[in-house]
Amino acid sequence: MRLPDHARVILAVFTVLAAALIEPAHALQVVEGRDGIAIEAIVSIKEPTRIRIEGAPITDVFGNIYSSNCGGPLPAPANSTPLAGGSTIAPLPVPLVNPTGEVVLECDRDKGEIYIRPVGESGKPVNLFVSSAHATYTLVLRRADTPADTIVIRDRTIKASASPSGAGSSITSSAPLGTSAHHVRALKALLVAMASDRTPSDVRIDELDQPIQLWAEAKFWLVRRFEGRNLIGERYLLTNISSSIMVLAEQEFDRPDAADGGQVLAVAIENHNLRPGESTGVYVIRRGGTR
Protein backbone atom coordinates (compact mmCIF):
# COMPACT_ATOMS: atom_id res chain seq x y z
CA MET A 1 0.00 0.00 0.00
CA ARG A 2 1.36 3.39 -0.96
CA LEU A 3 0.83 6.58 0.99
CA PRO A 4 -2.70 7.94 0.37
CA ASP A 5 -3.21 11.44 -1.01
CA HIS A 6 -3.92 12.77 2.46
CA ALA A 7 -0.73 11.29 3.98
CA ARG A 8 0.51 14.80 4.72
CA VAL A 9 -2.53 15.24 6.97
CA ILE A 10 -1.71 11.99 8.77
CA LEU A 11 1.86 13.11 9.32
CA ALA A 12 0.73 16.49 10.62
CA VAL A 13 -1.69 14.87 13.08
CA PHE A 14 1.00 12.42 14.12
CA THR A 15 3.60 15.13 14.73
CA VAL A 16 1.28 17.01 17.02
CA LEU A 17 0.18 13.91 18.91
CA ALA A 18 3.74 12.76 19.36
CA ALA A 19 4.37 15.89 21.37
CA ALA A 20 1.03 15.81 23.18
CA LEU A 21 0.96 12.14 24.19
CA ILE A 22 4.50 11.74 25.47
CA GLU A 23 3.61 13.36 28.79
CA PRO A 24 -0.18 12.80 29.01
CA ALA A 25 -0.32 12.71 32.80
CA HIS A 26 0.73 16.37 33.02
CA ALA A 27 -1.72 17.67 30.35
CA LEU A 28 1.16 19.50 28.71
CA GLN A 29 2.34 19.83 25.15
CA VAL A 30 6.08 20.26 25.56
CA VAL A 31 7.41 21.28 22.14
CA GLU A 32 11.03 21.70 21.13
CA GLY A 33 11.72 25.00 19.40
CA ARG A 34 14.37 27.43 18.29
CA ASP A 35 14.42 30.78 16.57
CA GLY A 36 12.99 30.67 13.05
CA ILE A 37 11.81 27.03 13.10
CA ALA A 38 8.08 26.29 12.82
CA ILE A 39 6.59 24.41 15.80
CA GLU A 40 3.35 22.42 15.54
CA ALA A 41 0.93 21.95 18.44
CA ILE A 42 -2.77 21.47 19.21
CA VAL A 43 -5.06 24.34 20.23
CA SER A 44 -8.54 23.75 21.69
CA ILE A 45 -11.43 25.18 19.69
CA LYS A 46 -13.65 25.65 22.75
CA GLU A 47 -11.33 26.22 25.72
CA PRO A 48 -8.42 28.61 26.28
CA THR A 49 -4.93 27.29 25.60
CA ARG A 50 -2.08 28.60 27.73
CA ILE A 51 1.30 29.23 26.05
CA ARG A 52 4.57 29.83 27.87
CA ILE A 53 8.29 29.67 27.14
CA GLU A 54 10.36 27.56 29.48
CA GLY A 55 12.72 29.79 31.47
CA ALA A 56 11.74 33.08 29.81
CA PRO A 57 8.72 35.42 29.75
CA ILE A 58 6.86 36.13 26.53
CA THR A 59 7.52 39.70 25.47
CA ASP A 60 5.62 40.01 22.20
CA VAL A 61 2.99 38.20 20.10
CA PHE A 62 2.27 38.77 16.43
CA GLY A 63 -0.52 37.19 14.39
CA ASN A 64 -4.01 37.66 12.98
CA ILE A 65 -5.56 38.68 16.32
CA TYR A 66 -9.35 39.00 16.64
CA SER A 67 -9.23 40.82 19.99
CA SER A 68 -6.73 41.27 22.80
CA ASN A 69 -6.34 42.67 26.30
CA CYS A 70 -2.58 43.03 25.84
CA GLY A 71 -2.45 46.61 24.55
CA GLY A 72 -2.39 49.85 26.49
CA PRO A 73 -5.49 51.54 27.96
CA LEU A 74 -8.09 52.70 25.46
CA PRO A 75 -8.56 56.46 25.06
CA ALA A 76 -11.80 58.01 26.27
CA PRO A 77 -14.42 57.78 23.50
CA ALA A 78 -15.77 60.90 21.81
CA ASN A 79 -19.17 60.61 23.50
CA SER A 80 -17.77 60.62 27.06
CA THR A 81 -19.35 63.00 29.56
CA PRO A 82 -17.09 65.74 31.06
CA LEU A 83 -17.13 66.21 34.83
CA ALA A 84 -15.93 69.00 37.07
CA GLY A 85 -12.14 68.99 37.27
CA GLY A 86 -11.72 67.66 33.75
CA SER A 87 -12.39 63.96 34.46
CA THR A 88 -14.94 62.03 32.45
CA ILE A 89 -17.51 59.28 32.75
CA ALA A 90 -17.42 57.10 29.68
CA PRO A 91 -19.29 54.04 28.55
CA LEU A 92 -17.54 50.78 29.32
CA PRO A 93 -14.70 50.41 26.79
CA VAL A 94 -15.39 47.95 24.01
CA PRO A 95 -12.31 45.89 23.01
CA LEU A 96 -11.07 46.65 19.53
CA VAL A 97 -12.03 43.81 17.19
CA ASN A 98 -10.49 42.68 13.93
CA PRO A 99 -13.42 41.03 12.05
CA THR A 100 -11.06 38.83 10.02
CA GLY A 101 -8.98 37.79 13.04
CA GLU A 102 -8.43 34.15 13.98
CA VAL A 103 -7.73 34.16 17.70
CA VAL A 104 -8.65 35.90 20.95
CA LEU A 105 -5.51 36.79 22.93
CA GLU A 106 -5.25 37.33 26.68
CA CYS A 107 -2.00 38.24 28.46
CA ASP A 108 -0.74 37.49 31.97
CA ARG A 109 1.94 40.16 32.23
CA ASP A 110 3.11 39.14 35.70
CA LYS A 111 3.91 35.57 34.59
CA GLY A 112 4.90 36.39 31.02
CA GLU A 113 2.32 33.95 29.60
CA ILE A 114 -0.51 34.19 27.10
CA TYR A 115 -3.91 32.50 26.67
CA ILE A 116 -5.49 32.05 23.25
CA ARG A 117 -8.77 30.75 21.82
CA PRO A 118 -9.57 30.43 18.09
CA VAL A 119 -12.66 32.11 16.66
CA GLY A 120 -14.71 31.34 13.59
CA GLU A 121 -15.45 28.08 11.80
CA SER A 122 -12.28 27.84 9.72
CA GLY A 123 -10.34 24.60 9.99
CA LYS A 124 -7.02 26.13 8.95
CA PRO A 125 -4.20 26.24 11.51
CA VAL A 126 -3.61 29.39 13.55
CA ASN A 127 -0.19 30.94 12.94
CA LEU A 128 1.44 32.94 15.74
CA PHE A 129 4.88 34.43 16.30
CA VAL A 130 5.78 34.40 20.01
CA SER A 131 8.90 36.25 21.18
CA SER A 132 11.09 36.27 24.27
CA ALA A 133 14.18 38.38 24.88
CA HIS A 134 16.24 35.62 23.23
CA ALA A 135 14.27 34.36 20.20
CA THR A 136 11.08 34.43 18.15
CA TYR A 137 9.16 31.15 17.74
CA THR A 138 6.79 30.34 14.88
CA LEU A 139 3.74 28.39 16.10
CA VAL A 140 1.48 26.41 13.75
CA LEU A 141 -1.52 25.58 15.94
CA ARG A 142 -3.96 22.97 14.65
CA ARG A 143 -7.52 23.21 15.93
CA ALA A 144 -9.07 20.25 17.78
CA ASP A 145 -12.02 19.62 20.10
CA THR A 146 -9.87 19.02 23.18
CA PRO A 147 -9.91 20.22 26.81
CA ALA A 148 -7.96 23.25 27.97
CA ASP A 149 -4.23 22.62 27.73
CA THR A 150 -0.80 24.23 28.12
CA ILE A 151 1.85 24.53 25.42
CA VAL A 152 5.39 24.84 26.77
CA ILE A 153 8.09 25.95 24.33
CA ARG A 154 11.44 24.45 25.29
CA ASP A 155 14.52 25.93 23.59
CA ARG A 156 17.56 23.79 24.31
CA THR A 157 19.83 26.05 22.25
CA ILE A 158 19.38 28.84 24.79
CA LYS A 159 20.16 26.46 27.66
CA ALA A 160 23.21 25.16 25.85
CA SER A 161 24.57 28.64 25.18
CA ALA A 162 24.02 29.58 28.84
CA SER A 163 25.97 26.53 30.06
CA PRO A 164 29.78 26.90 30.02
CA SER A 165 30.33 23.26 29.15
CA GLY A 166 27.24 22.80 26.99
CA ALA A 167 26.36 19.75 29.11
CA GLY A 168 23.02 18.20 28.27
CA SER A 169 22.86 19.75 24.81
CA SER A 170 23.77 16.62 22.83
CA ILE A 171 21.49 13.73 21.86
CA THR A 172 22.80 10.17 21.74
CA SER A 173 21.19 7.01 20.45
CA SER A 174 20.98 5.61 23.97
CA ALA A 175 19.04 8.60 25.33
CA PRO A 176 15.48 7.88 26.49
CA LEU A 177 12.71 8.78 24.08
CA GLY A 178 11.40 12.26 24.67
CA THR A 179 10.10 15.27 22.81
CA SER A 180 13.38 16.20 21.11
CA ALA A 181 13.38 16.90 17.38
CA HIS A 182 15.56 13.80 16.89
CA HIS A 183 12.97 11.50 18.43
CA VAL A 184 10.05 13.15 16.65
CA ARG A 185 11.86 12.53 13.36
CA ALA A 186 12.31 8.87 14.34
CA LEU A 187 8.60 8.57 15.09
CA LYS A 188 7.65 10.18 11.77
CA ALA A 189 10.05 7.94 9.86
CA LEU A 190 8.48 4.82 11.37
CA LEU A 191 4.97 6.07 10.55
CA VAL A 192 5.95 6.63 6.92
CA ALA A 193 7.34 3.08 6.79
CA MET A 194 4.13 1.68 8.31
CA ALA A 195 1.86 3.57 5.90
CA SER A 196 3.87 3.10 2.71
CA ASP A 197 5.37 -0.41 3.02
CA ARG A 198 8.81 1.11 2.35
CA THR A 199 10.41 -0.42 5.41
CA PRO A 200 14.01 0.38 6.45
CA SER A 201 16.39 -2.55 6.75
CA ASP A 202 16.76 -2.05 10.52
CA VAL A 203 13.01 -2.51 11.15
CA ARG A 204 11.60 -6.02 11.60
CA ILE A 205 8.06 -6.75 10.38
CA ASP A 206 5.70 -9.41 11.75
CA GLU A 207 2.56 -10.24 9.72
CA LEU A 208 -0.13 -10.93 12.31
CA ASP A 209 -3.69 -10.49 10.93
CA GLN A 210 -4.95 -10.80 14.50
CA PRO A 211 -8.48 -9.78 15.66
CA ILE A 212 -8.54 -7.44 18.65
CA GLN A 213 -11.47 -6.93 21.01
CA LEU A 214 -12.41 -3.24 20.79
CA TRP A 215 -16.10 -2.22 20.55
CA ALA A 216 -19.23 -4.12 19.56
CA GLU A 217 -19.72 -1.58 16.73
CA ALA A 218 -16.31 -2.24 15.14
CA LYS A 219 -14.10 -4.96 13.72
CA PHE A 220 -10.51 -4.28 14.70
CA TRP A 221 -7.55 -6.22 13.33
CA LEU A 222 -3.86 -5.93 14.15
CA VAL A 223 -2.41 -6.31 10.66
CA ARG A 224 1.33 -5.83 11.21
CA ARG A 225 3.85 -5.08 13.93
CA PHE A 226 7.01 -3.09 13.17
CA GLU A 227 9.91 -3.34 15.60
CA GLY A 228 12.75 -0.84 15.41
CA ARG A 229 15.28 0.62 17.79
CA ASN A 230 13.40 1.82 20.90
CA LEU A 231 10.10 1.85 18.97
CA ILE A 232 7.30 -0.60 18.19
CA GLY A 233 4.74 0.30 15.54
CA GLU A 234 1.34 -1.37 15.12
CA ARG A 235 -0.80 -1.09 12.01
CA TYR A 236 -4.51 -1.80 12.52
CA LEU A 237 -7.54 -1.97 10.26
CA LEU A 238 -10.81 -0.75 11.80
CA THR A 239 -14.20 -1.34 10.13
CA ASN A 240 -17.49 0.23 11.20
CA ILE A 241 -20.00 -2.63 11.39
CA SER A 242 -22.74 -0.54 12.98
CA SER A 243 -25.61 1.24 11.24
CA SER A 244 -24.45 4.70 12.32
CA ILE A 245 -21.57 7.02 11.46
CA MET A 246 -18.58 6.35 13.70
CA VAL A 247 -16.39 9.27 14.83
CA LEU A 248 -12.87 8.32 15.92
CA ALA A 249 -10.36 10.17 18.09
CA GLU A 250 -6.69 9.38 18.65
CA GLN A 251 -7.10 9.39 22.43
CA GLU A 252 -9.31 6.27 22.21
CA PHE A 253 -6.28 4.23 21.10
CA ASP A 254 -3.91 5.45 23.81
CA ARG A 255 -4.17 2.12 25.64
CA PRO A 256 -1.54 -0.12 27.26
CA ASP A 257 -0.47 -3.15 25.23
CA ALA A 258 -1.05 -6.48 26.92
CA ALA A 259 2.00 -8.06 25.27
CA ASP A 260 4.76 -5.64 26.21
CA GLY A 261 3.09 -2.84 28.17
CA GLY A 262 4.83 -0.26 25.98
CA GLN A 263 3.80 3.36 26.56
CA VAL A 264 1.90 4.89 23.64
CA LEU A 265 3.93 7.71 22.09
CA ALA A 266 1.77 8.59 19.08
CA VAL A 267 -1.43 7.64 17.24
CA ALA A 268 -2.53 8.50 13.69
CA ILE A 269 -5.89 7.76 12.02
CA GLU A 270 -6.44 7.97 8.26
CA ASN A 271 -10.18 8.70 8.39
CA HIS A 272 -11.85 10.00 11.55
CA ASN A 273 -15.44 9.64 10.27
CA LEU A 274 -16.60 6.22 9.05
CA ARG A 275 -19.95 5.51 7.44
CA PRO A 276 -21.41 2.02 8.00
CA GLY A 277 -19.19 -0.54 6.29
CA GLU A 278 -16.23 1.80 5.80
CA SER A 279 -12.72 1.02 7.06
CA THR A 280 -9.68 3.04 8.07
CA GLY A 281 -6.07 2.45 8.96
CA VAL A 282 -5.00 3.16 12.53
CA TYR A 283 -1.29 3.52 13.38
CA VAL A 284 0.01 3.24 16.96
CA ILE A 285 3.64 3.69 17.99
CA ARG A 286 4.84 2.56 21.41
CA ARG A 287 8.01 2.76 23.37
CA GLY A 288 10.03 -0.41 22.82
CA GLY A 289 13.21 -1.95 24.18
CA THR A 290 16.64 -1.36 22.67
CA ARG A 291 17.66 -4.06 20.18
C-alpha positions as CSV (number, residue, x, y, z in Angstrom):
1,M,0.0,0.0,0.0
2,R,1.4,3.4,-1.0
3,L,0.8,6.6,1.0
4,P,-2.7,7.9,0.4
5,D,-3.2,11.4,-1.0
6,H,-3.9,12.8,2.5
7,A,-0.7,11.3,4.0
8,R,0.5,14.8,4.7
9,V,-2.5,15.2,7.0
10,I,-1.7,12.0,8.8
11,L,1.9,13.1,9.3
12,A,0.7,16.5,10.6
13,V,-1.7,14.9,13.1
14,F,1.0,12.4,14.1
15,T,3.6,15.1,14.7
16,V,1.3,17.0,17.0
17,L,0.2,13.9,18.9
18,A,3.7,12.8,19.4
19,A,4.4,15.9,21.4
20,A,1.0,15.8,23.2
21,L,1.0,12.1,24.2
22,I,4.5,11.7,25.5
23,E,3.6,13.4,28.8
24,P,-0.2,12.8,29.0
25,A,-0.3,12.7,32.8
26,H,0.7,16.4,33.0
27,A,-1.7,17.7,30.4
28,L,1.2,19.5,28.7
29,Q,2.3,19.8,25.2
30,V,6.1,20.3,25.6
31,V,7.4,21.3,22.1
32,E,11.0,21.7,21.1
33,G,11.7,25.0,19.4
34,R,14.4,27.4,18.3
35,D,14.4,30.8,16.6
36,G,13.0,30.7,13.0
37,I,11.8,27.0,13.1
38,A,8.1,26.3,12.8
39,I,6.6,24.4,15.8
40,E,3.3,22.4,15.5
41,A,0.9,22.0,18.4
42,I,-2.8,21.5,19.2
43,V,-5.1,24.3,20.2
44,S,-8.5,23.7,21.7
45,I,-11.4,25.2,19.7
46,K,-13.7,25.6,22.8
47,E,-11.3,26.2,25.7
48,P,-8.4,28.6,26.3
49,T,-4.9,27.3,25.6
50,R,-2.1,28.6,27.7
51,I,1.3,29.2,26.0
52,R,4.6,29.8,27.9
53,I,8.3,29.7,27.1
54,E,10.4,27.6,29.5
55,G,12.7,29.8,31.5
56,A,11.7,33.1,29.8
57,P,8.7,35.4,29.7
58,I,6.9,36.1,26.5
59,T,7.5,39.7,25.5
60,D,5.6,40.0,22.2
61,V,3.0,38.2,20.1
62,F,2.3,38.8,16.4
63,G,-0.5,37.2,14.4
64,N,-4.0,37.7,13.0
65,I,-5.6,38.7,16.3
66,Y,-9.3,39.0,16.6
67,S,-9.2,40.8,20.0
68,S,-6.7,41.3,22.8
69,N,-6.3,42.7,26.3
70,C,-2.6,43.0,25.8
71,G,-2.4,46.6,24.5
72,G,-2.4,49.9,26.5
73,P,-5.5,51.5,28.0
74,L,-8.1,52.7,25.5
75,P,-8.6,56.5,25.1
76,A,-11.8,58.0,26.3
77,P,-14.4,57.8,23.5
78,A,-15.8,60.9,21.8
79,N,-19.2,60.6,23.5
80,S,-17.8,60.6,27.1
81,T,-19.3,63.0,29.6
82,P,-17.1,65.7,31.1
83,L,-17.1,66.2,34.8
84,A,-15.9,69.0,37.1
85,G,-12.1,69.0,37.3
86,G,-11.7,67.7,33.7
87,S,-12.4,64.0,34.5
88,T,-14.9,62.0,32.5
89,I,-17.5,59.3,32.7
90,A,-17.4,57.1,29.7
91,P,-19.3,54.0,28.5
92,L,-17.5,50.8,29.3
93,P,-14.7,50.4,26.8
94,V,-15.4,47.9,24.0
95,P,-12.3,45.9,23.0
96,L,-11.1,46.7,19.5
97,V,-12.0,43.8,17.2
98,N,-10.5,42.7,13.9
99,P,-13.4,41.0,12.1
100,T,-11.1,38.8,10.0
101,G,-9.0,37.8,13.0
102,E,-8.4,34.2,14.0
103,V,-7.7,34.2,17.7
104,V,-8.7,35.9,21.0
105,L,-5.5,36.8,22.9
106,E,-5.2,37.3,26.7
107,C,-2.0,38.2,28.5
108,D,-0.7,37.5,32.0
109,R,1.9,40.2,32.2
110,D,3.1,39.1,35.7
111,K,3.9,35.6,34.6
112,G,4.9,36.4,31.0
113,E,2.3,34.0,29.6
114,I,-0.5,34.2,27.1
115,Y,-3.9,32.5,26.7
116,I,-5.5,32.0,23.2
117,R,-8.8,30.7,21.8
118,P,-9.6,30.4,18.1
119,V,-12.7,32.1,16.7
120,G,-14.7,31.3,13.6
121,E,-15.4,28.1,11.8
122,S,-12.3,27.8,9.7
123,G,-10.3,24.6,10.0
124,K,-7.0,26.1,8.9
125,P,-4.2,26.2,11.5
126,V,-3.6,29.4,13.6
127,N,-0.2,30.9,12.9
128,L,1.4,32.9,15.7
129,F,4.9,34.4,16.3
130,V,5.8,34.4,20.0
131,S,8.9,36.2,21.2
132,S,11.1,36.3,24.3
133,A,14.2,38.4,24.9
134,H,16.2,35.6,23.2
135,A,14.3,34.4,20.2
136,T,11.1,34.4,18.1
137,Y,9.2,31.1,17.7
138,T,6.8,30.3,14.9
139,L,3.7,28.4,16.1
140,V,1.5,26.4,13.8
141,L,-1.5,25.6,15.9
142,R,-4.0,23.0,14.7
143,R,-7.5,23.2,15.9
144,A,-9.1,20.3,17.8
145,D,-12.0,19.6,20.1
146,T,-9.9,19.0,23.2
147,P,-9.9,20.2,26.8
148,A,-8.0,23.3,28.0
149,D,-4.2,22.6,27.7
150,T,-0.8,24.2,28.1
151,I,1.8,24.5,25.4
152,V,5.4,24.8,26.8
153,I,8.1,26.0,24.3
154,R,11.4,24.4,25.3
155,D,14.5,25.9,23.6
156,R,17.6,23.8,24.3
157,T,19.8,26.1,22.3
158,I,19.4,28.8,24.8
159,K,20.2,26.5,27.7
160,A,23.2,25.2,25.9
161,S,24.6,28.6,25.2
162,A,24.0,29.6,28.8
163,S,26.0,26.5,30.1
164,P,29.8,26.9,30.0
165,S,30.3,23.3,29.1
166,G,27.2,22.8,27.0
167,A,26.4,19.8,29.1
168,G,23.0,18.2,28.3
169,S,22.9,19.7,24.8
170,S,23.8,16.6,22.8
171,I,21.5,13.7,21.9
172,T,22.8,10.2,21.7
173,S,21.2,7.0,20.5
174,S,21.0,5.6,24.0
175,A,19.0,8.6,25.3
176,P,15.5,7.9,26.5
177,L,12.7,8.8,24.1
178,G,11.4,12.3,24.7
179,T,10.1,15.3,22.8
180,S,13.4,16.2,21.1
181,A,13.4,16.9,17.4
182,H,15.6,13.8,16.9
183,H,13.0,11.5,18.4
184,V,10.0,13.1,16.7
185,R,11.9,12.5,13.4
186,A,12.3,8.9,14.3
187,L,8.6,8.6,15.1
188,K,7.7,10.2,11.8
189,A,10.0,7.9,9.9
190,L,8.5,4.8,11.4
191,L,5.0,6.1,10.6
192,V,6.0,6.6,6.9
193,A,7.3,3.1,6.8
194,M,4.1,1.7,8.3
195,A,1.9,3.6,5.9
196,S,3.9,3.1,2.7
197,D,5.4,-0.4,3.0
198,R,8.8,1.1,2.4
199,T,10.4,-0.4,5.4
200,P,14.0,0.4,6.5
201,S,16.4,-2.6,6.8
202,D,16.8,-2.1,10.5
203,V,13.0,-2.5,11.1
204,R,11.6,-6.0,11.6
205,I,8.1,-6.8,10.4
206,D,5.7,-9.4,11.8
207,E,2.6,-10.2,9.7
208,L,-0.1,-10.9,12.3
209,D,-3.7,-10.5,10.9
210,Q,-5.0,-10.8,14.5
211,P,-8.5,-9.8,15.7
212,I,-8.5,-7.4,18.7
213,Q,-11.5,-6.9,21.0
214,L,-12.4,-3.2,20.8
215,W,-16.1,-2.2,20.5
216,A,-19.2,-4.1,19.6
217,E,-19.7,-1.6,16.7
218,A,-16.3,-2.2,15.1
219,K,-14.1,-5.0,13.7
220,F,-10.5,-4.3,14.7
221,W,-7.5,-6.2,13.3
222,L,-3.9,-5.9,14.1
223,V,-2.4,-6.3,10.7
224,R,1.3,-5.8,11.2
225,R,3.9,-5.1,13.9
226,F,7.0,-3.1,13.2
227,E,9.9,-3.3,15.6
228,G,12.8,-0.8,15.4
229,R,15.3,0.6,17.8
230,N,13.4,1.8,20.9
231,L,10.1,1.9,19.0
232,I,7.3,-0.6,18.2
233,G,4.7,0.3,15.5
234,E,1.3,-1.4,15.1
235,R,-0.8,-1.1,12.0
236,Y,-4.5,-1.8,12.5
237,L,-7.5,-2.0,10.3
238,L,-10.8,-0.8,11.8
239,T,-14.2,-1.3,10.1
240,N,-17.5,0.2,11.2
241,I,-20.0,-2.6,11.4
242,S,-22.7,-0.5,13.0
243,S,-25.6,1.2,11.2
244,S,-24.4,4.7,12.3
245,I,-21.6,7.0,11.5
246,M,-18.6,6.3,13.7
247,V,-16.4,9.3,14.8
248,L,-12.9,8.3,15.9
249,A,-10.4,10.2,18.1
250,E,-6.7,9.4,18.6
251,Q,-7.1,9.4,22.4
252,E,-9.3,6.3,22.2
253,F,-6.3,4.2,21.1
254,D,-3.9,5.5,23.8
255,R,-4.2,2.1,25.6
256,P,-1.5,-0.1,27.3
257,D,-0.5,-3.1,25.2
258,A,-1.0,-6.5,26.9
259,A,2.0,-8.1,25.3
260,D,4.8,-5.6,26.2
261,G,3.1,-2.8,28.2
262,G,4.8,-0.3,26.0
263,Q,3.8,3.4,26.6
264,V,1.9,4.9,23.6
265,L,3.9,7.7,22.1
266,A,1.8,8.6,19.1
267,V,-1.4,7.6,17.2
268,A,-2.5,8.5,13.7
269,I,-5.9,7.8,12.0
270,E,-6.4,8.0,8.3
271,N,-10.2,8.7,8.4
272,H,-11.9,10.0,11.5
273,N,-15.4,9.6,10.3
274,L,-16.6,6.2,9.0
275,R,-19.9,5.5,7.4
276,P,-21.4,2.0,8.0
277,G,-19.2,-0.5,6.3
278,E,-16.2,1.8,5.8
279,S,-12.7,1.0,7.1
280,T,-9.7,3.0,8.1
281,G,-6.1,2.5,9.0
282,V,-5.0,3.2,12.5
283,Y,-1.3,3.5,13.4
284,V,0.0,3.2,17.0
285,I,3.6,3.7,18.0
286,R,4.8,2.6,21.4
287,R,8.0,2.8,23.4
288,G,10.0,-0.4,22.8
289,G,13.2,-1.9,24.2
290,T,16.6,-1.4,22.7
291,R,17.7,-4.1,20.2
